Each structure stands twice: as C-alpha cells, then as structure tokens.
C-alpha cells in the first residue's frame, strides 16, 4: 500500500479539514479527497463523516491514527537522513552543480514531455534546463543566461582570420540536436532565418561535439562557460558568432508541492547561489 496515503490521512485527521490539509501538503483538494477515498477503499472502512461545515474522524480513523502516527514519524526521520534530490540537468550546466552534496544528477532527456511527466510523477525532484512552462502546478525560477560561442581546433584555418558570416557558413559543422521539433540549437536561437549550414555530424551531446571538433576541421558550438572549461584541455579556440543569437536562458523547475519543503528549499538555495556567482 502507498505510504503517502497514510501521510495524507494524518494531515486530514489533524486538520479536520480537506482544504487545510491540502494547503499544508501543497496538493489540490481533489487530490487529497481522492487519497482519502483510496485509503477507505483499501481498508474497507469509513474514516471521516460530515459534521456541520467540516468533517469528523470516525472511530476507525481514531484507531488508525493512533496506530500509525509514531511509525510514520520514525519513517520520516529515516527518510530525511537518507534523502537525496534527483535532478534532471542539461548537459551544458552539469559542470556548475555536479559537486553539490545530496543530489543525484541525470542528463535531461531530449523529449520535453518526458521531463515534465517525470517531474509531476515524482520520478525526479527538480529540472535545470533551458525550458519555460506554464503547466499547472509547476514553478519556474530563473537561474542565469549565457551566450553561445563557436569552437575550432587550434590549427583550424579560421584561427588565423576573423570569422565572418561567409566564412562561418563556408565551413562544415557539428550540430546539436535539441528537443524542440526538428531544430538544432543555432536555428532555435536565431530570430532571423539563417542560410543552411553544411552539417556533417548531428549529435545529442555537447561533450561529443567538443571532442569531435578537437580532432576534425568541423566547427562546434557551446554555451560559454562549458566552452571556457574544456577549450584549454582539448586544444580548442573559442570564436564569437558572426551573427546575433539569443542567450540561453537557464531555469530551475519544480513542483509546487515542494515550495515549502525544508530540504528541497535548501538545495534550491544552494543552486541559486552557484548561478548568482557566474
């Protein structure tokens, strides 16, 4: 049986109100009502009855609360001591947050719907990515913006000359596939139509792109902080783009159920401090 049903039951039992319990749990009233009904169905007992404008616990509810209150409190203490935040993080920002304790990172999947579905169903606790959403129940907090740069190896012909629009599009390129339809990153970030690039390799990984650029004459692209981290060890040179592109906007996305959660809030504040210092 789902232990969350018992936690929801105890909140309703203590508050004597579906509405107040829902506010404490950061859940909707229908979700709390549904949880109580599921528990009643599993136990085959009525737990609450109407009393005036509120609700009152039945004898079965009083007996259940007495039996589970202490064991659940013990489980919560154990859970808190072993707690770890599961985070979907865009590859381009993993180097910024990888050293934070009590956090386990998974590279963000390409499918946007999967990110949100996994967040809503609590398979992950947080997303750090270049995403915006107005989905109900999700909170978006802005972290930072970064520009995008080009990279070539040190012996590339472009190193000896200033990169122009013509010389950029004359090169062969490595393109980063992103989750928005069939676009790649550069096309997505441009407000104006661009000439077709000569894309030799399309990849889902910035790391693969940089490794390939270090051993070929193909032009790569990356957010600036990742480029500055890996250009020296890989023997790459950073170039500015010869045409305007929007900055990448990185956001932190989480479910509103965690907005008051002390552990979740502490980890969010740690992440915010890291990006505030960029």
C-alpha positions in Angstrom: 0.0 0.0 0.0 1.2 3.5 -0.8 2.6 5.1 2.4 1.7 8.6 1.0 -2.0 7.7 1.6 -1.3 7.4 5.3 0.6 10.7 5.4 -2.3 12.4 3.6 -4.8 10.7 6.0 -2.9 12.0 9.1 -2.8 15.6 7.7 -6.6 15.5 7.2 -7.1 13.8 10.6 -5.1 16.6 12.4 -6.6 19.5 10.4 -10.2 18.1 10.4 -10.4 19.7 7.0 -9.6 18.6 3.4 -9.0 22.2 2.5 -6.5 23.0 5.2 -4.7 19.6 4.8 -4.4 20.3 1.0 -2.8 23.7 1.8 -0.3 22.1 4.2 0.6 19.4 1.8 0.7 21.7 -1.3 -1.8 19.4 -3.1 -5.1 20.2 -4.6 -8.3 19.4 -2.7 -9.4 16.8 -5.2 -6.1 15.0 -4.8 -6.4 14.9 -1.0 -10.0 13.7 -1.3 -9.1 11.0 -3.7 -6.3 9.8 -1.5 -8.6 9.5 1.5 -11.2 7.6 -0.6 -8.4 5.2 -1.9 -7.4 4.5 1.7 -11.0 4.0 2.8 -11.5 1.5 -0.1 -8.3 -0.3 0.8 -9.3 -0.7 4.4 -13.0 -1.1 3.7 -13.8 1.4 6.4 -15.2 4.9 6.5 -12.6 7.3 8.1 -14.4 10.7 8.0 -18.0 11.8 8.2 -19.6 15.2 7.6 -20.1 17.4 10.7 -21.5 20.8 10.2 -19.4 22.5 7.6 -16.4 20.3 8.3 -15.6 16.7 8.8 -15.0 14.5 11.9 -13.0 11.3 12.2 -14.8 8.0 12.8 -13.8 5.5 15.4 -11.8 3.7 12.7 -9.9 6.8 11.9 -9.0 7.5 15.6 -7.8 3.9 15.9 -5.8 4.1 12.7 -4.2 7.4 13.6 -3.1 6.0 17.0 -1.5 3.0 15.4 0.4 4.7 12.5 1.4 8.1 13.9 4.6 7.0 15.6 5.8 4.5 13.0 5.2 7.1 10.2 7.2 9.7 12.2 10.1 7.3 12.5 10.0 6.5 8.8 10.1 10.2 8.0 13.2 10.7 10.2 14.9 7.8 8.4 13.8 9.2 5.0 15.2 12.7 5.8 18.5 11.3 6.9 18.9 9.4 3.7 17.4 12.0 1.4 18.8 12.9 -2.0 17.4 15.2 -4.6 17.0 13.6 -8.0 17.7 16.3 -10.7 17.4 16.3 -14.5 20.1 18.7 -15.6 21.0 20.0 -19.0 24.4 18.7 -20.0 25.7 22.2 -20.6 25.3 23.1 -16.9 26.3 19.8 -15.2 29.8 21.2 -14.6 28.3 24.0 -12.5 26.4 21.9 -10.0 28.0 18.4 -10.1 29.8 18.9 -6.7 26.7 19.7 -4.6 26.1 17.1 -1.9 22.8 15.2 -1.5 22.0 15.5 -5.2 21.9 12.8 -7.9 22.0 14.1 -11.5 20.6 12.6 -14.7 21.2 14.2 -18.0 18.0 15.8 -19.3 16.2 13.6 -21.8 15.5 15.1 -25.2 11.8 14.7 -25.0 10.2 17.7 -23.3 7.1 15.9 -22.3 9.1 13.2 -20.5 10.8 15.8 -18.4 7.6 17.3 -17.2 5.8 13.9 -16.8 8.7 12.6 -14.6 8.6 15.8 -12.5 4.9 15.6 -12.0 5.0 11.8 -11.1 7.9 12.4 -8.7 10.5 10.3 -10.6 12.7 13.4 -10.4 12.5 16.3 -7.9 13.9 19.2 -10.0 14.9 20.2 -13.5 17.7 22.6 -14.5 17.4 23.3 -18.2 16.6 25.9 -21.0 12.9 25.4 -20.6 9.9 27.5 -19.9 6.5 26.2 -18.9 3.1 27.4 -17.8 1.9 23.9 -16.8 -0.3 23.9 -13.7 1.4 23.0 -10.5 5.0 23.7 -11.8 7.1 26.6 -10.6 9.8 28.2 -12.8 12.7 30.1 -11.2 15.2 31.9 -13.5 18.9 30.9 -12.8 21.1 32.6 -15.4 21.7 33.5 -19.1 24.7 32.6 -21.2 25.7 33.4 -24.7 26.7 30.8 -27.3 30.2 30.6 -28.9 31.9 28.7 -31.7 34.9 26.4 -31.3 37.5 25.0 -33.6 40.9 23.2 -33.0 44.0 25.4 -32.8 45.2 24.6 -36.3 41.9 25.4 -38.0 42.2 28.0 -40.8 39.6 30.2 -39.0 42.1 30.8 -36.2 44.2 33.0 -38.4 41.4 35.1 -39.6 38.4 36.9 -38.2 35.2 34.8 -38.5 32.7 36.4 -40.9 29.2 35.3 -41.9 30.6 34.0 -45.2 33.5 32.1 -43.7 31.2 30.6 -41.0 28.8 29.2 -43.5 31.6 28.0 -45.7 32.7 25.6 -43.0 31.4 22.1 -42.2 29.6 21.9 -38.9 28.7 19.7 -35.9 25.0 20.4 -34.9 23.5 19.8 -31.6 20.0 18.3 -31.7 17.6 19.8 -29.3 14.1 18.8 -28.1 12.1 21.5 -29.9 10.8 19.8 -33.0 13.5 19.2 -35.6 15.5 22.3 -34.9 19.1 22.4 -33.9 20.4 24.9 -31.3 21.7 27.6 -33.6 18.5 27.7 -35.7 16.4 27.8 -32.5 18.4 30.7 -31.0 18.2 32.9 -34.1 15.4 35.3 -34.5 16.1 35.5 -38.3 16.2 32.8 -40.9 19.7 31.5 -41.4 21.4 30.1 -44.5 21.7 26.3 -44.4 24.8 25.0 -42.7 26.8 22.1 -44.1 26.1 19.8 -41.2 28.5 16.8 -41.2 27.5 15.3 -37.8 24.4 15.8 -35.7 24.7 14.8 -32.1 22.7 14.9 -28.9 25.8 15.6 -26.7 27.8 18.8 -26.4 30.7 16.7 -25.0 30.8 14.6 -28.1 30.6 17.8 -30.2 33.7 19.3 -28.5 35.7 16.0 -28.7 34.9 15.8 -32.4 35.9 19.4 -33.0 39.3 18.8 -31.4 40.1 16.1 -33.9 38.4 17.4 -37.1 38.0 20.6 -39.1 34.3 20.8 -38.2 33.0 23.8 -36.3 31.3 23.2 -32.9 29.2 25.4 -30.7 28.6 25.5 -26.9 27.4 27.7 -24.1 30.3 30.0 -23.0 31.0 28.5 -19.5 31.3 25.0 -20.8 33.5 26.1 -23.7 35.8 28.0 -21.4 36.2 24.9 -19.2 37.0 22.4 -21.9 38.7 24.5 -24.6 42.2 24.5 -23.0 42.5 20.8 -22.3 41.0 19.8 -25.7 43.1 22.3 -27.6 40.2 24.3 -28.9 39.9 28.0 -29.7 36.7 30.0 -28.9 35.2 32.3 -31.6 32.3 34.7 -31.4 29.4 34.1 -33.7 29.4 36.5 -36.7 25.6 37.0 -36.4 23.2 37.7 -33.5 21.8 34.9 -31.4 19.6 35.0 -28.3 21.2 33.9 -25.0 20.4 30.6 -23.5 18.1 31.1 -20.5 18.5 28.5 -17.8 15.7 27.9 -15.4 15.0 25.7 -12.4 11.7 23.9 -12.5 10.0 22.1 -9.7 6.5 21.1 -8.5 4.7 23.4 -6.1 4.3 20.6 -3.6 8.0 21.2 -2.7 7.9 25.0 -2.3 7.9 24.8 1.5 9.8 21.6 1.9 12.9 22.5 4.0 15.3 20.1 2.3 14.2 20.9 -1.2 14.3 24.6 -0.4 17.8 24.3 1.0 19.1 22.6 -2.2 17.3 25.2 -4.4 19.0 28.0 -2.5 22.4 26.3 -2.9 21.8 26.1 -6.7 20.7 29.7 -6.8 23.9 30.8 -5.0 26.1 29.0 -7.5 24.4 30.7 -10.5 24.4 34.1 -8.8 28.2 34.0 -8.8 28.6 33.4 -12.6 
